Amino acid sequence: MSLIAACAAGLLFNGAAWATEAVESPETTVDVEMLTLLKNNACLNCHDISVQEKSKQGDSAASLPFGPPYLLVAQRYAGNEAAFEELVYTVLHGSNPYGKHWKEEAAGIAMPPMVTVSEEHVRTMLTWILKLDEASAQAAQAAVNAQPK
């Protein structure tokens, strides 16, 4: 899908296309199609892509994202082939509300089952997420932050 088609898909869903200035840089090019998929499936309502600064109020859970930033997911599960299927299951069926595996990095709210997201899209998004590195995560987060709320 071309950049124009991906932007058009974003326009249909939320009335705003990804600005090309915000998604391309000399170091890395952001996958606009993937950002559109993440936004359209409401993933970015709870997850950041890169680690954001904590709020000025301190390090309370109120200043943490609901879900872990995708860069931390990529770093935690790097090289763990079994993790991919576990993550697919978690996205499709929800997470354990009593789990403490993201303590201090996320607010600790259980992920609800994503019943409106196809397994194909979950696999596509997780493949992209698990390949993130610091530079690509920062570039993608900058593109997300540049979009109107």
PyMOL CGO cylinders between C-alpha atoms (Angstrom):
from pymol import cmd
from pymol.cgo import CYLINDER

trace = [
    CYLINDER, 0.00, 0.00, 0.00, 1.39, 3.38, -0.88, 0.3, 1, 1, 1, 1, 1, 1,
    CYLINDER, 1.39, 3.38, -0.88, 1.85, 6.29, 1.51, 0.3, 1, 1, 1, 1, 1, 1,
    CYLINDER, 1.85, 6.29, 1.51, -1.09, 8.07, -0.12, 0.3, 1, 1, 1, 1, 1, 1,
    CYLINDER, -1.09, 8.07, -0.12, -3.39, 5.05, 0.28, 0.3, 1, 1, 1, 1, 1, 1,
    CYLINDER, -3.39, 5.05, 0.28, -2.35, 4.63, 3.92, 0.3, 1, 1, 1, 1, 1, 1,
    CYLINDER, -2.35, 4.63, 3.92, -3.05, 8.30, 4.61, 0.3, 1, 1, 1, 1, 1, 1,
    CYLINDER, -3.05, 8.30, 4.61, -6.42, 8.02, 2.88, 0.3, 1, 1, 1, 1, 1, 1,
    CYLINDER, -6.42, 8.02, 2.88, -7.30, 5.06, 5.09, 0.3, 1, 1, 1, 1, 1, 1,
    CYLINDER, -7.30, 5.06, 5.09, -6.45, 7.16, 8.12, 0.3, 1, 1, 1, 1, 1, 1,
    CYLINDER, -6.45, 7.16, 8.12, -8.62, 10.01, 6.85, 0.3, 1, 1, 1, 1, 1, 1,
    CYLINDER, -8.62, 10.01, 6.85, -11.59, 7.71, 6.50, 0.3, 1, 1, 1, 1, 1, 1,
    CYLINDER, -11.59, 7.71, 6.50, -11.24, 6.51, 10.07, 0.3, 1, 1, 1, 1, 1, 1,
    CYLINDER, -11.24, 6.51, 10.07, -10.36, 9.56, 12.10, 0.3, 1, 1, 1, 1, 1, 1,
    CYLINDER, -10.36, 9.56, 12.10, -10.39, 12.58, 9.85, 0.3, 1, 1, 1, 1, 1, 1,
    CYLINDER, -10.39, 12.58, 9.85, -6.64, 13.22, 9.97, 0.3, 1, 1, 1, 1, 1, 1,
    CYLINDER, -6.64, 13.22, 9.97, -3.85, 11.84, 7.80, 0.3, 1, 1, 1, 1, 1, 1,
    CYLINDER, -3.85, 11.84, 7.80, -0.30, 11.29, 9.04, 0.3, 1, 1, 1, 1, 1, 1,
    CYLINDER, -0.30, 11.29, 9.04, 1.80, 14.31, 8.09, 0.3, 1, 1, 1, 1, 1, 1,
    CYLINDER, 1.80, 14.31, 8.09, 4.67, 13.22, 5.84, 0.3, 1, 1, 1, 1, 1, 1,
    CYLINDER, 4.67, 13.22, 5.84, 7.04, 15.71, 7.48, 0.3, 1, 1, 1, 1, 1, 1,
    CYLINDER, 7.04, 15.71, 7.48, 6.53, 14.00, 10.83, 0.3, 1, 1, 1, 1, 1, 1,
    CYLINDER, 6.53, 14.00, 10.83, 7.13, 10.47, 9.63, 0.3, 1, 1, 1, 1, 1, 1,
    CYLINDER, 7.13, 10.47, 9.63, 10.29, 10.72, 7.58, 0.3, 1, 1, 1, 1, 1, 1,
    CYLINDER, 10.29, 10.72, 7.58, 13.73, 11.57, 8.85, 0.3, 1, 1, 1, 1, 1, 1,
    CYLINDER, 13.73, 11.57, 8.85, 17.26, 10.97, 7.56, 0.3, 1, 1, 1, 1, 1, 1,
    CYLINDER, 17.26, 10.97, 7.56, 17.84, 8.24, 10.17, 0.3, 1, 1, 1, 1, 1, 1,
    CYLINDER, 17.84, 8.24, 10.17, 14.65, 6.24, 9.79, 0.3, 1, 1, 1, 1, 1, 1,
    CYLINDER, 14.65, 6.24, 9.79, 11.34, 6.13, 7.96, 0.3, 1, 1, 1, 1, 1, 1,
    CYLINDER, 11.34, 6.13, 7.96, 8.23, 5.47, 9.98, 0.3, 1, 1, 1, 1, 1, 1,
    CYLINDER, 8.23, 5.47, 9.98, 5.82, 2.80, 8.76, 0.3, 1, 1, 1, 1, 1, 1,
    CYLINDER, 5.82, 2.80, 8.76, 2.76, 4.99, 8.24, 0.3, 1, 1, 1, 1, 1, 1,
    CYLINDER, 2.76, 4.99, 8.24, 0.63, 1.98, 7.39, 0.3, 1, 1, 1, 1, 1, 1,
    CYLINDER, 0.63, 1.98, 7.39, 1.50, 0.39, 10.75, 0.3, 1, 1, 1, 1, 1, 1,
    CYLINDER, 1.50, 0.39, 10.75, 0.78, 3.58, 12.70, 0.3, 1, 1, 1, 1, 1, 1,
    CYLINDER, 0.78, 3.58, 12.70, -2.59, 3.79, 11.00, 0.3, 1, 1, 1, 1, 1, 1,
    CYLINDER, -2.59, 3.79, 11.00, -3.32, 0.16, 11.91, 0.3, 1, 1, 1, 1, 1, 1,
    CYLINDER, -3.32, 0.16, 11.91, -2.33, 0.77, 15.55, 0.3, 1, 1, 1, 1, 1, 1,
    CYLINDER, -2.33, 0.77, 15.55, -4.42, 3.93, 15.75, 0.3, 1, 1, 1, 1, 1, 1,
    CYLINDER, -4.42, 3.93, 15.75, -7.45, 2.43, 14.01, 0.3, 1, 1, 1, 1, 1, 1,
    CYLINDER, -7.45, 2.43, 14.01, -7.45, -0.50, 16.43, 0.3, 1, 1, 1, 1, 1, 1,
    CYLINDER, -7.45, -0.50, 16.43, -7.21, 1.82, 19.48, 0.3, 1, 1, 1, 1, 1, 1,
    CYLINDER, -7.21, 1.82, 19.48, -3.82, 0.41, 20.53, 0.3, 1, 1, 1, 1, 1, 1,
    CYLINDER, -3.82, 0.41, 20.53, -2.37, 3.88, 20.98, 0.3, 1, 1, 1, 1, 1, 1,
    CYLINDER, -2.37, 3.88, 20.98, -5.08, 4.78, 23.49, 0.3, 1, 1, 1, 1, 1, 1,
    CYLINDER, -5.08, 4.78, 23.49, -3.25, 2.70, 26.11, 0.3, 1, 1, 1, 1, 1, 1,
    CYLINDER, -3.25, 2.70, 26.11, 0.26, 2.15, 24.74, 0.3, 1, 1, 1, 1, 1, 1,
    CYLINDER, 0.26, 2.15, 24.74, 3.03, 4.54, 23.78, 0.3, 1, 1, 1, 1, 1, 1,
    CYLINDER, 3.03, 4.54, 23.78, 5.57, 3.40, 21.23, 0.3, 1, 1, 1, 1, 1, 1,
    CYLINDER, 5.57, 3.40, 21.23, 8.69, 4.68, 22.99, 0.3, 1, 1, 1, 1, 1, 1,
    CYLINDER, 8.69, 4.68, 22.99, 9.22, 5.40, 26.66, 0.3, 1, 1, 1, 1, 1, 1,
    CYLINDER, 9.22, 5.40, 26.66, 7.87, 8.85, 27.53, 0.3, 1, 1, 1, 1, 1, 1,
    CYLINDER, 7.87, 8.85, 27.53, 9.03, 11.08, 30.37, 0.3, 1, 1, 1, 1, 1, 1,
    CYLINDER, 9.03, 11.08, 30.37, 7.09, 10.61, 33.58, 0.3, 1, 1, 1, 1, 1, 1,
    CYLINDER, 7.09, 10.61, 33.58, 4.71, 13.42, 34.46, 0.3, 1, 1, 1, 1, 1, 1,
    CYLINDER, 4.71, 13.42, 34.46, 5.95, 16.27, 36.61, 0.3, 1, 1, 1, 1, 1, 1,
    CYLINDER, 5.95, 16.27, 36.61, 3.68, 15.01, 39.40, 0.3, 1, 1, 1, 1, 1, 1,
    CYLINDER, 3.68, 15.01, 39.40, 6.15, 12.26, 40.22, 0.3, 1, 1, 1, 1, 1, 1,
    CYLINDER, 6.15, 12.26, 40.22, 6.45, 8.58, 39.57, 0.3, 1, 1, 1, 1, 1, 1,
    CYLINDER, 6.45, 8.58, 39.57, 2.93, 7.61, 40.60, 0.3, 1, 1, 1, 1, 1, 1,
    CYLINDER, 2.93, 7.61, 40.60, 0.93, 5.05, 38.66, 0.3, 1, 1, 1, 1, 1, 1,
    CYLINDER, 0.93, 5.05, 38.66, -1.22, 7.95, 37.44, 0.3, 1, 1, 1, 1, 1, 1,
    CYLINDER, -1.22, 7.95, 37.44, 1.73, 9.13, 35.34, 0.3, 1, 1, 1, 1, 1, 1,
    CYLINDER, 1.73, 9.13, 35.34, 2.32, 5.71, 33.76, 0.3, 1, 1, 1, 1, 1, 1,
    CYLINDER, 2.32, 5.71, 33.76, 0.67, 4.55, 30.53, 0.3, 1, 1, 1, 1, 1, 1,
    CYLINDER, 0.67, 4.55, 30.53, -2.06, 1.92, 30.91, 0.3, 1, 1, 1, 1, 1, 1,
    CYLINDER, -2.06, 1.92, 30.91, -0.02, -0.57, 28.89, 0.3, 1, 1, 1, 1, 1, 1,
    CYLINDER, -0.02, -0.57, 28.89, 3.73, -0.92, 28.49, 0.3, 1, 1, 1, 1, 1, 1,
    CYLINDER, 3.73, -0.92, 28.49, 5.43, 1.11, 25.75, 0.3, 1, 1, 1, 1, 1, 1,
    CYLINDER, 5.43, 1.11, 25.75, 6.05, -1.04, 22.69, 0.3, 1, 1, 1, 1, 1, 1,
    CYLINDER, 6.05, -1.04, 22.69, 9.80, -0.45, 22.83, 0.3, 1, 1, 1, 1, 1, 1,
    CYLINDER, 9.80, -0.45, 22.83, 9.88, -2.12, 26.27, 0.3, 1, 1, 1, 1, 1, 1,
    CYLINDER, 9.88, -2.12, 26.27, 7.85, -5.03, 24.90, 0.3, 1, 1, 1, 1, 1, 1,
    CYLINDER, 7.85, -5.03, 24.90, 10.38, -5.43, 22.08, 0.3, 1, 1, 1, 1, 1, 1,
    CYLINDER, 10.38, -5.43, 22.08, 13.30, -5.27, 24.49, 0.3, 1, 1, 1, 1, 1, 1,
    CYLINDER, 13.30, -5.27, 24.49, 11.77, -7.67, 27.02, 0.3, 1, 1, 1, 1, 1, 1,
    CYLINDER, 11.77, -7.67, 27.02, 10.88, -10.34, 24.47, 0.3, 1, 1, 1, 1, 1, 1,
    CYLINDER, 10.88, -10.34, 24.47, 13.88, -10.00, 22.11, 0.3, 1, 1, 1, 1, 1, 1,
    CYLINDER, 13.88, -10.00, 22.11, 15.08, -13.43, 21.06, 0.3, 1, 1, 1, 1, 1, 1,
    CYLINDER, 15.08, -13.43, 21.06, 12.20, -15.24, 22.80, 0.3, 1, 1, 1, 1, 1, 1,
    CYLINDER, 12.20, -15.24, 22.80, 10.43, -17.12, 20.01, 0.3, 1, 1, 1, 1, 1, 1,
    CYLINDER, 10.43, -17.12, 20.01, 7.74, -18.50, 22.33, 0.3, 1, 1, 1, 1, 1, 1,
    CYLINDER, 7.74, -18.50, 22.33, 6.78, -14.97, 23.36, 0.3, 1, 1, 1, 1, 1, 1,
    CYLINDER, 6.78, -14.97, 23.36, 5.20, -14.18, 20.00, 0.3, 1, 1, 1, 1, 1, 1,
    CYLINDER, 5.20, -14.18, 20.00, 2.37, -16.71, 20.41, 0.3, 1, 1, 1, 1, 1, 1,
    CYLINDER, 2.37, -16.71, 20.41, 1.92, -15.72, 24.06, 0.3, 1, 1, 1, 1, 1, 1,
    CYLINDER, 1.92, -15.72, 24.06, 1.56, -12.08, 23.02, 0.3, 1, 1, 1, 1, 1, 1,
    CYLINDER, 1.56, -12.08, 23.02, -0.92, -12.98, 20.26, 0.3, 1, 1, 1, 1, 1, 1,
    CYLINDER, -0.92, -12.98, 20.26, -2.99, -14.80, 22.88, 0.3, 1, 1, 1, 1, 1, 1,
    CYLINDER, -2.99, -14.80, 22.88, -2.77, -11.88, 25.33, 0.3, 1, 1, 1, 1, 1, 1,
    CYLINDER, -2.77, -11.88, 25.33, -3.91, -9.34, 22.76, 0.3, 1, 1, 1, 1, 1, 1,
    CYLINDER, -3.91, -9.34, 22.76, -6.81, -11.49, 21.58, 0.3, 1, 1, 1, 1, 1, 1,
    CYLINDER, -6.81, -11.49, 21.58, -7.93, -12.74, 25.02, 0.3, 1, 1, 1, 1, 1, 1,
    CYLINDER, -7.93, -12.74, 25.02, -6.71, -10.09, 27.47, 0.3, 1, 1, 1, 1, 1, 1,
    CYLINDER, -6.71, -10.09, 27.47, -4.09, -10.10, 30.21, 0.3, 1, 1, 1, 1, 1, 1,
    CYLINDER, -4.09, -10.10, 30.21, -4.04, -11.20, 33.82, 0.3, 1, 1, 1, 1, 1, 1,
    CYLINDER, -4.04, -11.20, 33.82, -5.37, -8.36, 36.00, 0.3, 1, 1, 1, 1, 1, 1,
    CYLINDER, -5.37, -8.36, 36.00, -3.23, -9.62, 38.88, 0.3, 1, 1, 1, 1, 1, 1,
    CYLINDER, -3.23, -9.62, 38.88, 0.04, -9.91, 36.95, 0.3, 1, 1, 1, 1, 1, 1,
    CYLINDER, 0.04, -9.91, 36.95, 2.92, -7.72, 38.10, 0.3, 1, 1, 1, 1, 1, 1,
    CYLINDER, 2.92, -7.72, 38.10, 5.21, -8.24, 35.12, 0.3, 1, 1, 1, 1, 1, 1,
    CYLINDER, 5.21, -8.24, 35.12, 5.06, -4.58, 34.02, 0.3, 1, 1, 1, 1, 1, 1,
    CYLINDER, 5.06, -4.58, 34.02, 5.21, -3.04, 37.51, 0.3, 1, 1, 1, 1, 1, 1,
    CYLINDER, 5.21, -3.04, 37.51, 6.80, 0.44, 37.47, 0.3, 1, 1, 1, 1, 1, 1,
    CYLINDER, 6.80, 0.44, 37.47, 6.52, 0.55, 33.65, 0.3, 1, 1, 1, 1, 1, 1,
    CYLINDER, 6.52, 0.55, 33.65, 2.74, 0.53, 33.21, 0.3, 1, 1, 1, 1, 1, 1,
    CYLINDER, 2.74, 0.53, 33.21, -0.23, 1.40, 35.39, 0.3, 1, 1, 1, 1, 1, 1,
    CYLINDER, -0.23, 1.40, 35.39, -1.04, -2.24, 35.96, 0.3, 1, 1, 1, 1, 1, 1,
    CYLINDER, -1.04, -2.24, 35.96, -4.49, -2.25, 34.44, 0.3, 1, 1, 1, 1, 1, 1,
    CYLINDER, -4.49, -2.25, 34.44, -5.32, -5.53, 32.71, 0.3, 1, 1, 1, 1, 1, 1,
    CYLINDER, -5.32, -5.53, 32.71, -5.51, -5.45, 28.93, 0.3, 1, 1, 1, 1, 1, 1,
    CYLINDER, -5.51, -5.45, 28.93, -9.06, -6.26, 27.83, 0.3, 1, 1, 1, 1, 1, 1,
    CYLINDER, -9.06, -6.26, 27.83, -9.60, -8.81, 25.05, 0.3, 1, 1, 1, 1, 1, 1,
    CYLINDER, -9.60, -8.81, 25.05, -9.31, -7.09, 21.69, 0.3, 1, 1, 1, 1, 1, 1,
    CYLINDER, -9.31, -7.09, 21.69, -12.33, -8.81, 20.18, 0.3, 1, 1, 1, 1, 1, 1,
    CYLINDER, -12.33, -8.81, 20.18, -12.66, -6.41, 17.24, 0.3, 1, 1, 1, 1, 1, 1,
    CYLINDER, -12.66, -6.41, 17.24, -9.09, -6.91, 16.02, 0.3, 1, 1, 1, 1, 1, 1,
    CYLINDER, -9.09, -6.91, 16.02, -8.44, -9.77, 13.60, 0.3, 1, 1, 1, 1, 1, 1,
    CYLINDER, -8.44, -9.77, 13.60, -5.75, -12.31, 14.42, 0.3, 1, 1, 1, 1, 1, 1,
    CYLINDER, -5.75, -12.31, 14.42, -4.05, -11.36, 11.15, 0.3, 1, 1, 1, 1, 1, 1,
    CYLINDER, -4.05, -11.36, 11.15, -3.80, -7.72, 12.25, 0.3, 1, 1, 1, 1, 1, 1,
    CYLINDER, -3.80, -7.72, 12.25, -2.59, -8.76, 15.72, 0.3, 1, 1, 1, 1, 1, 1,
    CYLINDER, -2.59, -8.76, 15.72, 0.19, -10.83, 14.14, 0.3, 1, 1, 1, 1, 1, 1,
    CYLINDER, 0.19, -10.83, 14.14, 1.13, -7.98, 11.78, 0.3, 1, 1, 1, 1, 1, 1,
    CYLINDER, 1.13, -7.98, 11.78, 1.28, -5.44, 14.60, 0.3, 1, 1, 1, 1, 1, 1,
    CYLINDER, 1.28, -5.44, 14.60, 3.25, -7.72, 16.92, 0.3, 1, 1, 1, 1, 1, 1,
    CYLINDER, 3.25, -7.72, 16.92, 5.77, -8.52, 14.19, 0.3, 1, 1, 1, 1, 1, 1,
    CYLINDER, 5.77, -8.52, 14.19, 6.39, -4.78, 13.82, 0.3, 1, 1, 1, 1, 1, 1,
    CYLINDER, 6.39, -4.78, 13.82, 6.43, -4.13, 17.58, 0.3, 1, 1, 1, 1, 1, 1,
    CYLINDER, 6.43, -4.13, 17.58, 8.97, -6.87, 18.28, 0.3, 1, 1, 1, 1, 1, 1,
    CYLINDER, 8.97, -6.87, 18.28, 11.35, -5.42, 15.64, 0.3, 1, 1, 1, 1, 1, 1,
    CYLINDER, 11.35, -5.42, 15.64, 11.41, -1.95, 17.23, 0.3, 1, 1, 1, 1, 1, 1,
    CYLINDER, 11.41, -1.95, 17.23, 14.71, -0.44, 18.30, 0.3, 1, 1, 1, 1, 1, 1,
    CYLINDER, 14.71, -0.44, 18.30, 15.33, 2.88, 20.05, 0.3, 1, 1, 1, 1, 1, 1,
    CYLINDER, 15.33, 2.88, 20.05, 15.61, 4.93, 16.83, 0.3, 1, 1, 1, 1, 1, 1,
    CYLINDER, 15.61, 4.93, 16.83, 12.56, 3.47, 15.10, 0.3, 1, 1, 1, 1, 1, 1,
    CYLINDER, 12.56, 3.47, 15.10, 10.47, 3.72, 18.28, 0.3, 1, 1, 1, 1, 1, 1,
    CYLINDER, 10.47, 3.72, 18.28, 11.40, 7.37, 18.81, 0.3, 1, 1, 1, 1, 1, 1,
    CYLINDER, 11.40, 7.37, 18.81, 10.65, 8.23, 15.18, 0.3, 1, 1, 1, 1, 1, 1,
    CYLINDER, 10.65, 8.23, 15.18, 7.27, 6.47, 15.33, 0.3, 1, 1, 1, 1, 1, 1,
    CYLINDER, 7.27, 6.47, 15.33, 6.42, 8.14, 18.66, 0.3, 1, 1, 1, 1, 1, 1,
    CYLINDER, 6.42, 8.14, 18.66, 7.32, 11.55, 17.21, 0.3, 1, 1, 1, 1, 1, 1,
    CYLINDER, 7.32, 11.55, 17.21, 4.96, 10.89, 14.30, 0.3, 1, 1, 1, 1, 1, 1,
    CYLINDER, 4.96, 10.89, 14.30, 2.17, 9.91, 16.70, 0.3, 1, 1, 1, 1, 1, 1,
    CYLINDER, 2.17, 9.91, 16.70, 2.79, 12.95, 18.92, 0.3, 1, 1, 1, 1, 1, 1,
    CYLINDER, 2.79, 12.95, 18.92, 2.68, 15.26, 15.88, 0.3, 1, 1, 1, 1, 1, 1,
    CYLINDER, 2.68, 15.26, 15.88, -0.88, 14.21, 15.05, 0.3, 1, 1, 1, 1, 1, 1,
    CYLINDER, -0.88, 14.21, 15.05, -3.85, 16.24, 16.24, 0.3, 1, 1, 1, 1, 1, 1,
    CYLINDER, -3.85, 16.24, 16.24, -5.60, 14.70, 19.23, 0.3, 1, 1, 1, 1, 1, 1,
]
cmd.load_cgo(trace, "trace")
